[in-house]
Amino acid sequence: MVLFLPSTILGRSYLLFVLALVVGVFAQHEWQARDAFDEIKIQFDKVNADNCPIQHHGDLFMPMDAVSHIPDIKEVNVNPVFPNRTALLHLQNMALSRSFFWSYILQSRFIRPAINDTYDPGMMYYFLSTVADVSANPSINASAIYFAPNSSYSSSYRGFFNKTFPRFGPRTFRQDDFNDPIHLQKISTWNTFDVQDLGAHHPDTISKDYTHDFYKINEWYRAWLPDNVAGRHDTKITYQVEIRYANNTNETYTFHGPPGSEENPGPIKLTRPYFDCGRSNKWLVAAVVPIADIYPRHTQFRHIEYPKYTAVSVLEMDFERIDINQCPLGEGNKGPNHFADTARCKKETTECEPLHGWGFRRGGYQCRCKPGWRLPNVVRRPYLGEILERASAEQYYNEYDCLKIGWIQKLPITWEKAPYHIREKYLDMHPVYRNYSSGSRSLHAAHLNIDQALKYIHGVNYRTCKNFHPQDLILRGDVSSGAKDQFENEAKMAVRLANFISAFLQISDPNEVYSGKRVADKPLTEDQMIGETLAIMMGDSKVWSASTLWERNKFTNRTYFAPYAYKTELNARKYKVEDLARLNKTHELYTEKKYFKFLKQRWNTNFDDLETFYLKIKIRHNETGEYQQKYEHYPNSYRAANMKHGYWTQPQFDCDGYVKKWLVTYAAPFFGWDSLKVKLEFKGVVAVSMDMLQLDINQCPDWYYEPNAFKNTHKCDQKTSYCVPIMGRGYETGGYKCECLQGYEYPFEDLITYYDGQLVEAEYQNIVEDKATRYDMFKCRLAGASGLQSALGLVISLFGLTITLLYRFS
């Protein structure tokens, strides 16, 4: 082999530069050993749409522990959910909500007269329901309902009473519409959905049968189905609903549903990450919840009709959108976690802390100094994992260390009252503790005293609310700061139902005539709306009430219709539903509610700002399936609201209401065609209400335009430390920590490197009450104690030498 070398000096210089550049780039990661992340990444990249049909079955699945920190439904209201797991929690809540609805509606025939027809929803209801699951939730990319063989009844065909589909699997997944002819701009909107009936296939093509083992990726089906009931037939959990209709008639309805949250394994099963081969061709994670029904039907022998799981609700999200935790196993990372201990933090001086928002890629963490160590004076914040992962070997081994703290102090055991001048100094820093208003007036003061404000808010309950003026039970909007973020999942539940109603009213035409035996879906029924409203509250434990409020004369055969579902206690299986249309006094009409009037006025004429969603629906050819065919209107579209189109209310305590709590309500509008089908019109609102006291208060400083009544009420020493919010502390003071500023260090021998906000607040309260306190010690020390120690030793040595010389020569 002959190597070509440039003859000129300039040419050789260019060659050396290129070689150095290439070697430098390759050597940047040579020092990093292969780890668990690399193994999963190789498998992630190995499978694609072209080769997945011939891949080994095991290569289509990742280990179960590739998704860690799965939210436990048993602990949702006990322990805080990490910010990087709120989307995964919402995936579970949505699957659970859909299971409750389908279980309710499939058994609702027992509260209606027996007729030779089915009360079940038509096929279009199923299709548009799965569409709304995806369209209203950007983090959810697919939704489906898979029925067991011969378990699905339908009203979509004539003469189909008490008959079943061999298979029925309506599924929607989000398409990348970058190259779609509909969008000439060539910009991905993520608002185009592929809708199919996966049960429509030829009986001989078992590879397309989602119930068969040859359907490689159907772990979601085998999670709960087939449900071969053996022994007792009453093993399915029951849920009780007390319904009060508009004509003041009452009914107590009990239906079978998914397992309770206190059971083992609980109602929700998460699948292993799998490659959705031949469908969306992505790596997905699915939440699976069973749907119950009384099966078989109409046998006239009730003893052989028993509850069983006849279908599963499956909602999926992209695996690469789920954050991984690269930190070592510990108290906050107990495992199983496939990516544990793949972080690059230097364990001698730093410790790992996960960050959220990184998804499936390296660097989603930061390296904080261990107790007894501090950052160098030139470093402002902990070392970001993303920077460490990209560092060269020279950078890594020579940087990203913490320095040892010298002269570490012991924590005090006893303390005394603050001297007069010290106490006056701290009271001057927070003058609202000298002169303040109490009770409801504390919220109207020019400068808020957070302790007095919270004392008033917590003092209002169902026993004492009658003692206050109604205006005092409506708080300022900035008192519920953070609701838009912390209650986002609950608001999405309302947006989802508003999306579904909008889609059904705009796409499904009950007067449309099809060829053959297929018939159009019937208009929405009261049972369906009651079930949908109830499912929101049952699927998300933070929702205390949900309502679907229809505009006057917009619901079929009803002047007013407004199902309102609520609960009076947490984690119970008893729920209540009221039709607010029965309240006919002027001040009680639901159409007079502030959020209803606001949304009606806002969306009275102009609908340009609404989102447009495009559907590509493929339905079954006939009752037995055989094959899929395009829906008569292909492609189709509808317009609906998103999160920003809704309305957040002020916190309110309704002393005469059904839920006696401080409630924050979010309302989303829905739309349909007018009577001439010429333009859209406002049809009503879907509202959900949450308990304000489940919010976390943020006392740290914020931008001037942020509406937060409690911002900058922390008690950190602002000269040496800064405030950082902490999740999970609830609607109380102290939900923060005081971290040392750049150039300062934590001086105490402790297991943490910051001052806890709850302790700081408690000690400041001792200052206010003139009790023994150690608040004056909650300061960071100038970073240089070890340097001062050395300097002090040098000074003492020089002083000793000077004394010796003076003594000798004097």
Buried (B, 14 or more C-beta within 10 A) or exposed (E): EEEEEEEEEEEEEEEEEEEEEEEEEEEBEEEBEEBBBEBBBEBBEEBEBEEBEEBEEEEBBBBBBBBBBBBBBBEBEEEBBBBBBBBBBBBBBBBBBBBBBBBBBBBBBEBEEEEEEBBBBBBBBBBBBBBBBBBBBBBBBBBBBBBBBBBBBBBBBEEBBEEBBBBBBBBBBBBEBEEBEEBEEEEBBBBBBBBBBBBBBEEEEEEBBBBEEEBBBBBBBBBBBBBEBEEEEEBBBEBEBEBBBBEEEEEEBEBBBBBBBEEEEBBBBBBBBBBBBBBBBBBBBBBBBBBBBBBBBEEEEEEEBBBBBBBBBBBBBBBBBBBBBBBBEEEEBEEEBBBBBBBBBBEEBBBBBBBBEBBBEBBBBBBBBBBBBBBEBEBEEBBBBBBBBBBBEEEBEEBBBBBEBBEBBEEEEEBEEBEEEBBEEBBEEBEBBEEBBEEBEBBEBEEBBBBBBBEBBEEBEEEEBEEBEEEBBBBBBBBBBBBBEBBBBBBBBBBBBBBBBBBBBBBBBEEEEEEEEBBBBBBBBBBBBBBBBBBBBBBBBBBBBBBBBBBEEBBEEBEBBBBBBBBEEEEEBEBBBBBBBBBEEEEEBBBEBBBBEBBBEBBEEEBEEBBEBBBBBBBBBBBEBBEBBEBEEEBBBBBBBBBEBBBBBBBBBBBEBBBBBBBBBBBBBBBBBEEEEEEBBBBBBBBBBBBBBBBBBBBBBBEEEEEBBBBEBBBBBBEBBBBBBBEEBEBBBBBBBBBBBEBBBBBBEBEEBBBBBBBBBBBBBBBBEEEEBBBBBBBBBEBBBBEEEEEEEEEEEEEEEEEEEEEEEE
